[in-house]
Amino acid sequence: MIIPYKQLSPDALQGLIEEFITREGTDYGEIEFSLSQKVKQVELQLERGDVVIVFDVATESVSILTKHDAKLIAAAE
């Protein structure tokens, strides 16, 4: 189930984005970005609709996925 990001409180959205960014724990990119820069990048992707917030009812977990991946998962259900 896709959750519109505007339905989350600013604090909840910030926490979700930060958890998503730090989930892997390692950044192998050529350019290092601060956490606040990464948060802003994800916020912009949410605003553009490139990524969406998805709630998985079965696992009761929330994640951020590309719109394409979210559609693939929805089609498989």
MDAnalysis code that builds the backbone (N, CA, C; Angstrom):
import MDAnalysis as mda
import numpy as np

u = mda.Universe.empty(231, n_residues=77, atom_resindex=np.repeat(np.arange(77), 3), trajectory=True)
u.add_TopologyAttr("name", ["N", "CA", "C"] * 77)
u.add_TopologyAttr("resid", np.arange(1, 78))
u.add_TopologyAttr("resname", ["MET", "ILE", "ILE", "PRO", "TYR", "LYS", "GLN", "LEU", "SER", "PRO", "ASP", "ALA", "LEU", "GLN", "GLY", "LEU", "ILE", "GLU", "GLU", "PHE", "ILE", "THR", "ARG", "GLU", "GLY", "THR", "ASP", "TYR", "GLY", "GLU", "ILE", "GLU", "PHE", "SER", "LEU", "SER", "GLN", "LYS", "VAL", "LYS", "GLN", "VAL", "GLU", "LEU", "GLN", "LEU", "GLU", "ARG", "GLY", "ASP", "VAL", "VAL", "ILE", "VAL", "PHE", "ASP", "VAL", "ALA", "THR", "GLU", "SER", "VAL", "SER", "ILE", "LEU", "THR", "LYS", "HIS", "ASP", "ALA", "LYS", "LEU", "ILE", "ALA", "ALA", "ALA", "GLU"])
u.atoms.positions = np.array([
    [0.836, -1.158, 0.000],
    [0.000, 0.000, 0.000],
    [0.897, 1.243, 0.000],
    [0.658, 2.121, -0.962],
    [1.440, 3.356, -1.051],
    [0.827, 4.393, -0.106],
    [1.683, 5.002, 0.685],
    [1.280, 6.035, 1.639],
    [1.761, 7.383, 1.098],
    [0.858, 8.318, 0.811],
    [1.301, 9.637, 0.354],
    [2.202, 10.295, 1.412],
    [3.353, 10.758, 0.985],
    [4.315, 11.311, 1.947],
    [3.768, 12.520, 2.689],
    [2.836, 13.222, 2.089],
    [2.267, 14.412, 2.746],
    [1.365, 14.047, 3.924],
    [0.990, 12.764, 4.025],
    [0.156, 12.339, 5.153],
    [0.971, 12.108, 6.415],
    [2.294, 12.048, 6.285],
    [3.158, 11.861, 7.450],
    [3.486, 13.207, 8.077],
    [3.661, 13.196, 9.380],
    [4.107, 14.425, 10.040],
    [5.540, 14.700, 9.589],
    [5.982, 15.949, 9.656],
    [7.356, 16.255, 9.268],
    [8.389, 15.416, 10.033],
    [8.155, 15.200, 11.331],
    [9.097, 14.409, 12.121],
    [9.112, 12.947, 11.689],
    [7.932, 12.388, 11.424],
    [7.857, 10.991, 10.985],
    [8.518, 10.824, 9.622],
    [8.282, 11.764, 8.724],
    [8.892, 11.696, 7.396],
    [10.407, 11.802, 7.501],
    [10.887, 12.723, 8.312],
    [12.328, 12.894, 8.515],
    [12.938, 11.598, 9.055],
    [12.307, 11.002, 10.056],
    [12.810, 9.762, 10.633],
    [12.827, 8.626, 9.637],
    [11.773, 8.505, 8.838],
    [11.702, 7.451, 7.825],
    [12.794, 7.621, 6.778],
    [12.969, 8.847, 6.309],
    [13.996, 9.105, 5.296],
    [15.382, 8.828, 5.868],
    [15.657, 9.277, 7.078],
    [16.974, 9.041, 7.678],
    [17.227, 7.552, 7.880],
    [16.204, 6.805, 8.312],
    [16.360, 5.362, 8.485],
    [16.639, 4.700, 7.142],
    [15.948, 5.133, 6.102],
    [16.156, 4.602, 4.760],
    [17.586, 4.870, 4.282],
    [18.052, 6.079, 4.489],
    [19.388, 6.465, 4.028],
    [20.477, 5.683, 4.757],
    [20.306, 5.499, 6.048],
    [21.359, 4.867, 6.853],
    [21.202, 3.357, 6.955],
    [20.178, 2.792, 6.345],
    [19.892, 1.363, 6.448],
    [21.081, 0.508, 6.035],
    [21.718, 0.833, 4.935],
    [22.844, 0.036, 4.455],
    [24.105, 0.284, 5.276],
    [24.228, 1.474, 5.804],
    [25.363, 1.768, 6.670],
    [26.638, 2.172, 5.970],
    [26.698, 2.020, 4.667],
    [27.918, 2.351, 3.928],
    [27.546, 3.067, 2.647],
    [28.331, 4.068, 2.306],
    [28.114, 4.813, 1.072],
    [29.345, 4.654, 0.204],
    [29.167, 4.083, -0.971],
    [30.298, 3.847, -1.859],
    [30.348, 4.821, -3.029],
    [29.613, 5.922, -2.952],
    [29.603, 6.885, -4.040],
    [30.919, 7.641, -4.138],
    [31.154, 8.220, -5.290],
    [32.383, 8.980, -5.514],
    [32.393, 10.266, -4.703],
    [31.220, 10.858, -4.536],
    [31.104, 12.120, -3.812],
    [30.376, 11.851, -2.498],
    [30.933, 12.334, -1.407],
    [30.278, 12.163, -0.112],
    [29.305, 13.304, 0.109],
    [28.116, 12.954, 0.578],
    [27.097, 13.930, 0.897],
    [26.773, 13.817, 2.381],
    [26.426, 14.940, 2.993],
    [26.018, 14.926, 4.396],
    [24.640, 14.283, 4.505],
    [24.271, 13.885, 5.710],
    [22.955, 13.295, 5.926],
    [21.861, 14.270, 5.500],
    [22.010, 15.542, 5.825],
    [20.979, 16.523, 5.461],
    [20.865, 16.670, 3.943],
    [21.986, 16.575, 3.233],
    [21.945, 16.630, 1.768],
    [21.229, 15.404, 1.201],
    [21.498, 14.243, 1.780],
    [20.842, 13.008, 1.325],
    [19.346, 13.063, 1.606],
    [18.969, 13.597, 2.777],
    [17.551, 13.726, 3.119],
    [16.867, 14.615, 2.093],
    [17.476, 15.722, 1.756],
    [16.903, 16.648, 0.779],
    [16.739, 15.969, -0.573],
    [17.717, 15.147, -0.980],
    [17.618, 14.431, -2.254],
    [16.422, 13.487, -2.258],
    [16.215, 12.762, -1.162],
    [15.081, 11.836, -1.078],
    [13.765, 12.621, -1.040],
    [13.738, 13.740, -0.326],
    [12.532, 14.571, -0.300],
    [12.157, 15.021, -1.706],
    [13.144, 15.430, -2.479],
    [12.888, 15.863, -3.854],
    [12.377, 14.706, -4.705],
    [12.926, 13.513, -4.499],
    [12.451, 12.338, -5.232],
    [11.006, 12.015, -4.866],
    [10.645, 12.178, -3.597],
    [9.258, 11.973, -3.173],
    [8.339, 13.011, -3.820],
    [8.765, 14.264, -3.828],
    [7.963, 15.328, -4.424],
    [7.739, 15.096, -5.915],
    [8.765, 14.613, -6.610],
    [8.658, 14.337, -8.049],
    [7.886, 13.056, -8.332],
    [7.740, 12.207, -7.333],
    [7.067, 10.929, -7.528],
    [7.986, 9.837, -8.035],
    [9.292, 10.071, -8.000],
    [10.256, 9.052, -8.434],
    [10.315, 7.887, -7.450],
    [10.128, 8.201, -6.163],
    [10.082, 7.180, -5.116],
    [8.796, 7.377, -4.325],
    [8.349, 6.289, -3.687],
    [7.116, 6.334, -2.900],
    [7.339, 5.627, -1.568],
    [6.487, 5.939, -0.611],
    [6.513, 5.277, 0.687],
    [5.516, 4.127, 0.619],
    [5.992, 2.941, 0.978],
    [5.164, 1.742, 0.882],
    [5.061, 1.083, 2.251],
    [3.815, 0.764, 2.634],
    [3.571, 0.017, 3.862],
    [3.235, -1.410, 3.478],
    [3.973, -2.360, 4.030],
    [3.729, -3.785, 3.790],
    [2.896, -4.317, 4.945],
    [1.648, -4.656, 4.644],
    [0.706, -5.117, 5.669],
    [1.191, -6.422, 6.299],
    [1.739, -7.320, 5.491],
    [2.158, -8.631, 5.994],
    [3.262, -8.517, 7.036],
    [4.231, -7.637, 6.785],
    [5.358, -7.510, 7.713],
    [5.215, -6.300, 8.631],
    [4.171, -5.502, 8.388],
    [3.941, -4.271, 9.148],
    [5.184, -3.388, 9.144],
    [5.780, -3.245, 7.955],
    [6.977, -2.422, 7.816],
    [6.761, -1.365, 6.738],
    [7.556, -0.330, 6.824],
    [7.479, 0.781, 5.880],
    [8.827, 0.908, 5.189],
    [8.777, 1.216, 3.901],
    [10.013, 1.410, 3.163],
    [9.802, 2.463, 2.088],
    [10.891, 2.895, 1.517],
    [10.854, 3.817, 0.393],
    [11.355, 3.034, -0.813],
    [10.533, 3.014, -1.857],
    [10.872, 2.273, -3.072],
    [10.718, 3.174, -4.287],
    [11.378, 2.793, -5.370],
    [11.118, 3.508, -6.613],
    [9.677, 3.227, -7.017],
    [9.099, 4.132, -7.758],
    [7.721, 3.937, -8.201],
    [7.624, 2.650, -9.027],
    [8.627, 2.381, -9.831],
    [8.656, 1.174, -10.660],
    [8.636, -0.082, -9.796],
    [9.488, -0.140, -8.786],
    [9.534, -1.312, -7.901],
    [8.222, -1.482, -7.136],
    [7.626, -0.382, -6.717],
    [6.351, -0.456, -5.984],
    [5.260, -1.034, -6.886],
    [5.256, -0.653, -8.158],
    [4.273, -1.194, -9.099],
    [4.492, -2.686, -9.318],
    [5.740, -3.114, -9.411],
    [6.045, -4.532, -9.595],
    [5.549, -5.347, -8.409],
    [5.771, -4.852, -7.216],
    [5.339, -5.548, -6.013],
    [3.813, -5.608, -5.963],
    [3.157, -4.500, -6.282],
    [1.692, -4.470, -6.268],
    [1.111, -5.442, -7.289],
    [1.742, -5.554, -8.435],
    [1.256, -6.457, -9.473],
    [1.425, -7.922, -9.066],
    [2.442, -8.211, -8.272],
    [2.713, -9.581, -7.840],
    [1.767, -10.019, -6.722],
    [1.141, -9.070, -6.042],
    [0.268, -9.413, -4.906],
    [-1.074, -9.874, -5.332],
])
